[in-house]
Amino acid sequence: MASAVYSPQSSLARWFEEATAQEVAPSEIVRPQDLAEETDASPAEESIPRAFEGMIGASQALTRVITHVKTVAPTDSTVLLEGETGTGKELVSRAIHTLSQRRGRNFVKFNCAAIPSGLLESELFGHERGAFTGATTRKLGRFDLADRGTLFLDEVGEIPLELQPKLLRVLQEQEFERLGGTQTQQVNVRLVAATNRNLTQMVSAKEFRDDLYFRLNVFPIVIPPLRERREDIPLLVEFFVQEFSQRMNKQIDTVLASTMQQLTNYSWPGNIRELQNFIERAVILTSGSTLWVPLDDLKSPIEAEPAATTLKEAESGHILKILRETHWVVGGPRGAAARLGLKRTTLMGKIRRLGLSRPDPQLAM
């Protein structure tokens, strides 16, 4: 299987009301030495043919993203990553930091949706001792920790309106005051922001400041959903199979072509994160050298059958669903009859009685 890196990081920020400057969750800060370790190829990465800073794939959609990353990374410009949840926005932000002149400094990540809005100001900008009840010590904020490095603000659309002017100021002037403090702090921070919301619509609805949006939108990069880069799915499946099989001390070296086709055809509403979790479950369930995939779990809400009103409709809908999943193969160990726990002749009788028919070719027996 393959080369290079795809290791989505466990990202969401953790917070502590009475934290000191040294008590920031370790997963939120990637120091230069940590970054060097993460970018070293693991054994599972040795066989992925196309990867760039952890982004695996050869599709035109991903190639456009990589081109944008290479273009903007050497600058200090603010980058706005737009895309659905699970598309790998944090991975792209890390690539921007790794390829920048700030690589030797901290990469600090912070999820704005993971913190109660009343604590966001303290988490971002820090606070002085006595700033509020429980503030027994001075605490450095994420902008302090990212000084001369890169700050990745995920879910930036969740920042409340009342805090947005302070964020705008630090982006424009590179200065701020800690909560409860009067001294101006100077920082040199490169910001990469990400959102899965439509900020343009939020600006129109007066839910997001237009001046902050324009300041964030200096260099936008749209991260495509997995359904728009289906040709990358086999590479991702290959990598995840090897990654998890090594982790679980299993030897899985085969993925059936029919299985791969179904994985490629699925819409993956949860994107790469959903695919990763699905393959992990498949590896756990596999006992041999061929990946066993629980294809019944691939149920998109859009593809769900309408609710049946009668027993006949329920039976008809269930049989039709299984027939579609088995490509209308009735007999054999992987056929619809075996899936339904019926004899082949019994299922054929039900198909005729219920008036079910395949749209194109004849039934495969």
Secondary structure, 3 states (H helix, E strand, C coil): CECCCCCCCCCCCCCCCCCCHHHCCHHHEECHHHHHHHHCCCHHHHECCCEECCEECCCHHHHHHHHHHHHHCCCCCCEEEECCCCCCHHHHHHHHHHCCCCCCCCEEEEEHHHCCHHHHHHHHHCECCCCCCCCCCCECCHHHHCCCCEEEEECHHHCCHHHHHHHHHHHHHCEEECECCCCEEECCCEEEEEECCCHHHHHHCCCCCHHHHHHHCCEEEECCCHHHCHHHHHHHHHHHHHHHHHHCCCCCCECCHHHHHHHHHCCCCCHHHHHHHHHHHHHHHCCCCECCCCHHHCCCHHHCCCCCCCHHHHHHHHHHHHHHHCCCECCCCCCHHHHHCCCHHHHHHHHHHHCCCCCCCCCEC
